[in-house]
C-alpha cells in the first residue's frame, strides 16, 4: 500500500489527559531533506544519522534513487547515500509533486552536471511558493534559467557555474539553500546577501563544510562561498527538529502539563519560549533540554511569524491552538505565507472563538473555557499538528482526517504523545513504516 495515499487513515484523540514526562525529539525534517539532496555532490558515500522516519524523507529517498543514487539503512534513523552512479539531471514529476523540498535538488544537480530540470514545487498548499529568487540566484552564478512545461530548467553557460553576488529581496530559506548548493562547486567566490538565518540553513552549511566546501557566515545575513572542484563523503548527524520540539512543548502547555523535551537545542526555539512565558507558562532549559510547566496559564499573547530568529511560521497553527485555551484575547499575524489560516474553521468546529481578518493574514483569538471533540480535517502538516493539540485539550474524542500530512513531518507522533500520557491512536491500526531489514523496499523508508 502506498503510504502517501492513505487518505482514509485518521488519528483519534481522546482529550482531557494532562501530559507529563520527558521525550527525545526527532532529527530535523527541514535539515535532513536538503542534506540528502546535497549528498548528490559527494564523490564518496554519505552516512547520515538522526534522519527522521517520515514520509517526506521517503519521497526524497525515492527521488535520489530515481536519479541513480543507491541508498541503504544502517539502523532506524541512519541512512547511507552513494551518488557515484547518478547520471540524470531531470527529476521526475510523479515524485516531486509530493514534496516542496524536492526543489532542493536544483542546486546540487546544477552544480554537478551544469544542468538541472526540476518540476515546480509540490507539497503542502500554503499560498504561493515563488521560485523567482531561486532563478535569480542561479542567473547570478552564470546560468541560463527558464520555466517551461511545469519545469524549472537551468544550465551553466560554459558548462560550469561561476561565483557571483546574490542579493535576495527578502530572506528565503529555500533560495538560500539552493544558492549555497549551487555555489559550493562553482568557480570563484560567491556572496549571498540577505540570506536566511534558520538553523537548518546553518546545518546544511556545516554538512557541506564537512564534505570539503568553503563556506563562511552561515547563521548571519551574509554568506560567503569559495567554490571547490569536488566534495568528499562524510558521516554527519542531523540537528534536532525545532518544530517538533515546539509542538511537544505546546502539547504540554495546552494540556496544562509538565513536559520536558530532551536532546534538543533551546536557542533554536527562543521565540516560542518567550511567547509561552508571556502567557504565564513556566519555561526552564539546560544545555540540551527544555521543560514547560503549565499548571496555570494567565493569559494569551500576540504573535507575529517572522524569519529566524523570529517566531517560526511552522509553529503558528500549534501556537494558535494553545491560545484558543488561554484566557483573554490574542492576535496571531502570519507574515510568511498568505494562506495559512485554512485550518481555523476546523478549530471553530471544536468550539474555538477565532476570527480571521479579510486580508487572511491576521487572526483574532478569544480564549474559551473548553474545547469539545469533533471530526476535523488537517489541510497540511503543521495545521494537522495544531488540530492534534486541540484534540488533546478538548472534552471527548476528536477524529482527525488527513493523517498522511502529519506523517510527512512527525515521526510516529501518536507514540510520542502517548508516552507522555496522551490518548492518541491511529484509527486504522496501520503503522506507517515496517521494521528495517537493510533494503529499501522493506526498510524504514517505504516505497512511494
N, C-alpha and C positions, 0 to 999 in steps of 0.2 A: 504493500500500500504506500502511496506517495504521501509522506508526512506533511507536505505543504498543501495538500488537497483535502485534509480532514476538516472540511468546513462545518461538519455537524458535531465535532468534538467540542464539548463545553466544560467549563470549570464550575463546580458547585462550592459555594462558600456559605457556611453557617456562621453568622456573626455572633458577637457577644463575648467572645473569649478575650481575655487580656493577655497579650503576647509577653512572654518573659523568657530570658535566657540569652545565649550567645551563639552566633553563627559566623562562619567564614564566608567572605564574599568571593564571587567568581572572578575570573580574569576578564579584562575589559573587551567587550564586543567591538567597540569603535577603535580600539588599538589593534586587536587581533586581525581584523579584516584587511586593513591596508598593509599590515606587516606580512600577511600571507601573500598579498599581491606583490609586495616588494621582493619576495623570495625569487621572483622571476628574474631578477637582476643578478643573482648569485651564480658563480661558476662552480660552486660546490653545494653539498647538502645543507639544508637549514633545518634545525630542530627547534621547535617552539614549545615551551612549557606554559602551563596555566591557560590553555586555549579553552574557552567555554564551550560546553556541549549544547549548542543551539543550532537552529535550522539555518540561520544566516551563514554560519560557518560551513554548514553542509553545502549550501549553494556555492560559496566561494571555492570550496574543495572541488566541486564538480566543474566549475569554470576553469580552474587550473588544470584539471585532468583533460578537459576538452581542448585545451591549448597544447597538451603534450606532456605536462608535468606528471611525475609519479609521487603519490602521497601514501603514507602509511601511519598507523598509530603505534605509539610505544606503550602508552597506558591511557587511562581515562581522559586525561587532559593534555597529553603530549603528542605532537604530530611531527613527522619529518617530511620535508618537501625537497624533491630532486627535480630541478628545472633544466637539467642538462639537455634533454631531448625536445624542449619546447621549440616548435618551428612555425607556429601560427601567430599572426598578429591581428586576427579578427576574432572577436568574442561572439559567441552565439546568442542571439536574441532570446531564445527559449529559456535561458538561464538568467541573463542579465535583467529581464523584465521583472524578476522576483526580488531584486536586491539593488538598492540605491548605491551601496558601497562598491558594486561591481565597476563603477566608473573609476575607482582607484586603479584599475588595470591600465588606463590610458598612459599614465606616466611611465610605468615600467616597460610596457610594450614599445612605446616611442623611444625610450632610452636604449632598449636592447636591439630593436630591429630598425630604428629610424622611421617606423611607421606604426600606426595604431588605428584600428577600426573597431569602435565600441558603440553599441546601441545607447541611445539616450537613457538616463537613469530610470529604474523602476523602484520597487519598494513601497513603503507607506505613502499614502496620499496626504501630504501636509502642505498643500499650496504649491506654488511654483518652485521648481528646482532649476534655476537658471544655470546654464553652462558657460555663459559668456566670459566669466573670469578665468575658467579653465582654458578656454580658447585663447584669451589674451596672453595668458602665461606661456602657452606653447608657441605663440607667434613671437613673443619676446625672446624665445630660445631658438629662433630662426627656423620655425616650422610653418608649413602651409597648412591651414585648417579650413575645413568645410563641413557643413552638416547636410547630408543628403540621404533620403530614403530612411530616415529614422536613425541614422548612424552619425557619430562624430568621426571624421576621417582626418588624421593628422599625419604629415610626413616631413621629415627633416629635409631641408632644401638641398643639402650637399651630402646626404647620407648619414650625417651625424649632427646632433644638436650643438649649438654654441651658446655659451653663457650670455646673460643679458640682465637688464634691470627690469624687475617686475613690480608694478605698483597696483595693488588692489584698491578698489574704491571703498571697500569695507572688508573687515576680517572675514575670511571664508575658510572653514576647516577643510572642506573638500578640495578647494582650489589650492590652498597652501600645501596640502599633502601631494597633490599631483605635480605642483611646481617643483617640490623637493625631489620627488621620484624621477622626474624627467631630468633635472639639473645635475644629479649626482654623477652621471656618466657623460655629461656634456663637456665639450672642450672649453676650458676657461672658467671664469668666475661668474657667478650669478648672485644677485642681491634681491631678496624678496621683501618689499616694503609693505607695511600694514598687514603683516602676517597674523594668522590666527595663533593664539597662545594656549590653546587647550592642552591638557596633559597628554591626550592621545597623539597630538602633533609632536610633542616632545618625545614620547615613547617611540614613534616612528623614526624620528631623527636619531635617537640613541641606538636603535636597531641598525640603521644604515651605517652609522659610525662604527658599530661593532663589526660590520662587514667590510670596513675599509674606506667608507665615504669620509669626506672632509666637510663637516657642517658646523657652523658656529651660530649662536644666538637663538636657538630654538627655545621657546618659552617667553621670548620677548617679541616686540613687533617688527624686528628686522632680523632676517635670517640670511646668512652668507654661506654659499656653497661653492667649493672649488671642485671641478669635475675630475674624476679619476678614470683610468682606462677600463678597470674591471673591479668587481666586488667578489669577495670570497664567502664561503659558507660559514655558519656560526650556530652556536646554541644560545638561545635567548629566552628569558621569561617575560611574559606579558604583564603589564601593570594591573593592579586591581581595578574593578569596574566601579567607577564613582557613581554612576547612575543606579546600578543595582544596589550599591551601598546606601545611597539616599533613599531608594524605595523601601529598603528594610528598616531604615531609621524612621521613616514616615509611617510604616506599618506599626512600629512600636508606639509612635505618638498618637495615631488615630484610634488605637485601642486603649489608650491611657496606660500603656505598658512600660516595661523596663527591659530594653533590648540593647545588647552590645554586638557590634559588628567588628569582627577581627580580621587581621591580615588585610587592612585597608590603608589608605593614606589620608589622614584627616585634612591636610591642607587642600586636597582636591575638592572638598565639599564645604569649604568655609562659608560660602554664601548661604547654604542650607542651614548650617549650624546657627548662624546669626539670625536667620528668619525664625527658626524654632525657638531660639532664646527670646526673641521679641514676643512670642506667644506665651511665654511662661514655662516652656519645657526646659527641664534641666539637661544640659548637654555637657558632657565631660569627655576628654580624649587623652590618649597617650601616643606613643610613637607610632603604633600601627593598629589602634582600635578607637572606636567612638561608642559612647553609651548615651542613650536617651532615657530619661525617667520622666514620665508624663502623667503622674497621678492626678495632677491638676493642670488645666490649660486655662490661662487667664483671659485670653482674647485672641483675636486674629491679627493680621498684619498685611501690609501692602507689598506686593511682589512684582518686579519688572524683570522679565527674562532679558539676558544680555550675553554677549560672548564672554568666555572665561577671562577674568575671574568672577564675572557676574553670575547671577542665578541662572542655572542651565535650563534651556527650553525643554530638555528631555526629562526634567523633574516637575515641569509645570502642572501636568494633569494630576500627578500624585499629591503635589502640594495643595492644589485646589480642592481635591477630595478631603484632605485633612482640614482645610479651612471651612468646609461645609459643616464641620462639627465643632468649630471653635466659636466661642461667644463673640457677639458683635459683628461688625461689618469689615470686610476685607476687599481689596481691589487687586486683581491679577491682570497685568498687562503683558501681552505677548508681542515681542518686538522682532522675533527671528522669522517665524513662519506666519503666513497670512491666512491659515485655515486650521488652527489648532484647537478650536473650541467645539469641534463637531460632536464630542462626547458629552457635552453638558446636558443635552436633552435626556441622556441615559441617567445621569445623576438626579435630574428633576423627577424622573420616574421613581426614584428611590426616596423622594421627599426632600431633596435639597432645594434651597432657595438661591438660585443663581440666574442672573440676567446678563446676557451678552450684548454689548453696545452695537449700534448699527454698523460701525466700522469693522466689527468681527475681531477686533484686536484687544478688547478690554472686557473683563467680566467682573460684575459686582456680586459679591458673595455675602449672604447673610447667614450666620451660623444658626443651625436648628438644634433643638434638644436631642433629636434622634433621627436616624435614617431607618428605612424599612427595606427588607429584602425584596427583590423584584427580578424578573428576567430582563437582561440588558445585553447589548451587543458592543463589542470592542471594535473601533474603527482602525486602530493602529497599535503598535507595541506599547507605548507609554500610556496611552489612554486605557488600554487593557489593564495595565498595572494599577492605574488610578481607580478603575472600577473594582478590581480585586480588593484594594484597600478600603473602599467604601463598603464593600460586602463584609469585610471583617468587622466593621463598626456597626453595621446595620442589625436590626432585630429580624430574626428569621433567616430564610435561605435566599441567596442570590445566585442565579444561574447566568453565567457569562458565556455568551456565544462569541466565537472568534478566538478560541484558544491558540489557533495556529499563529496569530500575531504575537501573543505572549511568548510562545516557544521560540520565536525568532530572536528574542533578546534576553530571555531569562532561562537559566539552566535549572529545570525542574523546580520552578517557583513554588509549586504546591508542596513539595517535600521540605523546602526551606522554611516556609511559613508553618507547616505542621510541626516541625521540630521546635518551634517557638510556642506551640500551644494552639495555633490556629486550626480551625476545622475546614480544610480545603482539599478537594479531591477532583480527579478527572471523572466526569460523568460516564464516559465510555469505558473507563478502566484501561485504556490503551496507554502504554508507556512509549514516549516518542522515540526512544533510542534503544537498540539492543545492546547487549554487553559486548565489549571489544574482543575481537578474535585476531586482529592483526591484518585483516583485509578490508578493503573499502566497503564492499557490498554488505558485509555483516558487522562492520565496525561501529564505533560510537557515532560516526558521522554517516547518516543513512543516505541511500541513493535518492536522488531527486529527479 
